[in-house]
């Protein structure tokens, strides 16, 4: 993993909630100075207001996501529910909508997974997507200040918010393909069973 560059650190500071609130209060102090309400002590007052804003607002903390060591059906479904509950207030609504879609697919597939109804490679992809890829994707986004994630372009003309949506779409597409494959096997089994029943109970005429 490449270290965070000095430029990126500066941008993260610039867009941090603490800096934005501090700047707003400092601008209020400057407004008092230009309106003539304060004079000699204007500079320490402005600096003090910025400091009040900085220390009054809690820092942007990383979302702690607990991923269990052993995967069971309840772990898989409860894990994604927990992820949504803890992160939805800090995510853009478009991301929450995609998480809910992913959750619905996982809930539908979980019983088949633990009943052995999904191929091994698809099972591994499903578990990794839910227990590793999805939490890491959300966690990486939540490390960023909200203003930075929404406003600053970082890759191919896209903001962190747009990249998050793209990555969630990729994960959703992967899980949808797994679901499609599973349901196709179920549908094929239904067709085969129907043919078997038709042959088994087909009326045989003994009259020439």
NORGIFEN-V97555 format. One record per residue. N is the residue number from 1. D_FIRST is the distance of its C-alpha to the first C-alpha in Angstrom with 2 decimals. Layout:
# NORGIFEN-V97555
N,D_FIRST  N,D_FIRST
This chain:
# NORGIFEN-V97555
1,0.00  2,3.82  3,6.52  4,9.16  5,11.92  6,15.44  7,16.81  8,14.64  9,15.58  10,19.10  11,19.18  12,18.01  13,20.80  14,23.22  15,22.93  16,22.88  17,25.99  18,27.08  19,27.17  20,28.98  21,31.61  22,32.06  23,32.64  24,35.17  25,37.12  26,37.02  27,38.39  28,41.11  29,41.99  30,42.23  31,44.46  32,46.74  33,46.90  34,47.81  35,50.34  36,52.02  37,51.54  38,49.71  39,50.24  40,49.91  41,47.03  42,45.03  43,41.95  44,41.39  45,42.20  46,39.52  47,36.93  48,38.16  49,37.88  50,34.27  51,33.60  52,35.46  53,33.29  54,30.07  55,31.15  56,33.06  57,30.16  58,27.63  59,23.97  60,21.68  61,20.68  62,18.05  63,19.95  64,20.30  65,20.51  66,22.22  67,21.69  68,24.49  69,24.24  70,27.29  71,27.74  72,31.25  73,32.75  74,33.04  75,29.48  76,28.23  77,30.47  78,30.40  79,26.61  80,26.37  81,29.35  82,27.71  83,24.55  84,26.91  85,29.11  86,26.45  87,24.59  88,27.41  89,28.65  90,25.31  91,24.62  92,26.49  93,29.45  94,28.28  95,25.25  96,27.65  97,30.01  98,27.44  99,26.46  100,30.20  101,30.62  102,27.88  103,29.58  104,32.92  105,31.67  106,30.11  107,33.34  108,35.40  109,33.45  110,32.96  111,36.57  112,36.43  113,33.17  114,34.68  115,38.03  116,36.57  117,37.28  118,33.94  119,32.84  120,30.30  121,27.57  122,28.12  123,28.19  124,24.77  125,23.38  126,25.20  127,24.08  128,20.37  129,20.68  130,22.46  131,20.88  132,17.18  133,16.42  134,18.85  135,18.02  136,14.25  137,15.29  138,17.81  139,15.85  140,13.10  141,16.18  142,18.10  143,15.72  144,17.02  145,20.56  146,22.98  147,24.28  148,20.95  149,20.03  150,23.51  151,24.29  152,21.41  153,20.54  154,16.87  155,16.80  156,19.86  157,22.27  158,21.06  159,20.34  160,17.92  161,21.08  162,21.87  163,18.47  164,18.88  165,22.33  166,21.26  167,18.74  168,21.49  169,23.94  170,21.95  171,21.90  172,25.54  173,26.49  174,25.05  175,27.03  176,30.06  177,30.14  178,30.17  179,32.97  180,34.85  181,34.82  182,36.06  183,38.76  184,39.89  185,40.47  186,42.45  187,44.44  188,45.20  189,46.36  190,48.61  191,50.14  192,50.81  193,52.36  194,54.54  195,55.86  196,56.56  197,58.53  198,60.37  199,61.47  200,62.34  201,64.50  202,65.78  203,69.55  204,71.48  205,74.87  206,77.63  207,80.11  208,80.51
